[in-house]
Amino acid sequence: MKIKTATFVFSQDINDATVGNFIANLVSWAQSNEKAPLQIILNSGGGGVLAAIALYEFIGVLQANGHNVTIAVMGRAGSAAAVVLQAADHRVIYPNSDLLIHAVFPISQSSGTVGTQVKAEVDRSESLTNRTFTILAARSCGKLTVESIDSKTGDRSKDWWVSAREALDFGMVDEVAGSRSSCDSEESAGDQAVDESGDNS
């Protein structure tokens, strides 16, 4: 008998509180549903990159414990949310949805911090940007590099809005509502297509 796929919805800003609550729900579910597949409906403008990385890493823990994870973007996956998307075994975006890619901004840009503290913030932001751009490039089947993302974001000075079709072309997703990436097998895409009738949690 086929195991039913559970569905979770994340439609909030990404911060320590929202990610902490979401991970707690996933932990509770996983303890009672060993190796069961799940899908996450994602609609978020983004938020804190460290909180996003925490969720990204936890999805990896679920996968290591036998759970197959699909993430489907409905609306937008902005900034840090686009990084979370890359954690999925299968990445889906709906046709009228978008991704937003940009560099990590130093806190000091809005805090009035000066001197050596500014340099430390800038260096930290550059490091986090390198990390997030590397995550995007690593999942792109060779269609993106850190350098090409730098170019698309104006050397990290502007936003890069990515349509659903462009997201597929650049390897940021595996499927756009029925069409599949060439680097995703027919069998895998069929098995992991979003189940519209899944449970809500």
N, C-alpha and C positions, 0 to 999 in steps of 0.2 A: 504494500500500500504506500502510495506517495505521501511523504510528509508535507503537511500544509505549511506554506510560507507565512510567517508573521510579518506584520507591517507596523512600523513605527514612523511617527511624523516629527520632524524637527523644523519648526517654522518660527525661529526666534533669532535674536542676535546671539553671536557666539561669545560667551564669557565664562568665567569660572563657575558661576552659579548654574547657568543653563546647561552647560556641559556636564557638570557634576550630577545634576538631577537626571539628565538623559542617560549617563553611564550607569547610574544606580538602577534605573528601570531596565536597562539591558542586562545588567548583572542578575537581577531578580528573574528575568525571563530565561536567561541562559542556564541558570541553575536547574530549572524545571523542564528544559527543552534541549537535551543533549544533542549536539551536532545538527540541530534543525536550521534550515535556511531562514534568512530574514531579509527584508528590504526596508530601506529608510527613504521616506519621501522628504526631500530637502528643499526648503524655500527660505533662504537666509541671505541678508545683505552682507554678512560677514561679522567681523568683530575682532577679538583678541587672538593674535596668531599663536600664542602659547597655549591658550585653551583649545584652539583648533588642533594643534599638534597633539594635545592630550587625547582628544577624541580620535584622531587619526591613528595614534598608537594603540588605543583600546580596541579599535576595529581589527587591528592586526592580532591582538590577543584572542578575539573571538575566532578569527580565521585559524589561528594556531590550534584552537580547540575544536576544530571541525565544522564551524559554522560558515556557510557560504553567504556572502553579503552583497546585495545589490543596493546601489544608491540611485535614486531617480530624482532629477531636478525638475521641479514644477514651479515655474516663476523665475527664480534666479538663484545662482550660487555665486555670491559676490566675495571677492577678496579671500579671507580665511576659509569661507565655505567651499570655495573652489579647490582648496587644498584637501579638505576633508573628503570631497568627492573622489579624489585619487586613491583613497584607501580601499575602495570597493573592489571586489572580484569582478563585478560587471557594473559599468557606469552608463546610465541612461539619462538622456535629456529630452524633454518634450519640445515640439517644434517651435513654439513661440517663447521659449525660455532663453535665458542668457547666462553667460559667465562673465565675471569681472575680474581682471588680473591687474594688480599693481604692486609696487614695492611696499615694504613695511616702513611706516613713517616713524621717525624719532619722536618720543614723547616730548622732547624739548621744543619741538616746533610750536607747541601750544602752551607750554608751561612757563616760558620765560627763563629757563635754565641757561646759565652762561658758563664760559670758561671750559675747563677740562671735563666737566660733567657733560657738556654738549658733545664733545668729541667722543666720550664713552658711549653716549646714546646713539650717535651716528654710526659708530663702529658696530654696536650691537644690532642696530637696524639693518645695516649692510649684511651682517652675518645671517640674520634671520631671513632676509630677502634671498640670499644665496641658497639657503636651505629650502625655502618654499619653491623657488624657481627650479631647483634641482629635482624636487618631488614631481613637479609638473613635467619636466623634461623626461624623467625616468619612465613615466607611464605612456609616453607619446609614440612609442614604436619608432623612435628615431626621427619623428617629424618636427620636434622642437629641441633646442639646446638652451642653456642659460643665456648664451649670447643672443640667440634669436628672440628670446623673450625680452631681453634688455632692449633690443631694437624696437620691438612692438610697443614697449612702454616708454619710448622716448628716452632711453638710457635711465629708466626708473623715475622719470619726472611726470608721467601722466598715466591716466587710466586706459586700459585696453578692454573694451567691451567686445565680447565674442558671442556671435549668434550660435544657435543650435547647429546649423550646418557647418559653420566654421569650427566649432568645437570638435565635430566629428573629423573634419579634414585635418585638423592639427593634432589629433590623437588624444584630446582631453576627455573624450567620452568614447564608448564602444558602440552606442546605438542612439539613433534619433527616431523615436516612435515608429519602429518598424524597419528602418534601414540600418545596416550594420557596417562597422568598420572592417576594412580588409585585413586588419591584424587581429580580428576576433573570429573564431571559428563559427561555422553555422550551428554546430551542435551546442557550443557554449552559449551563444546568443539565444538560441531557442529555449534552453533550459533555464536561463536566468531572466527572461523577459518579465517585465513588471506584471504581476498578477493583480488585476483591477479589483478582484473580489477578496483580497486578503484581509486578515483580521486587523482592526485598528487597536492600537495600544497607546 
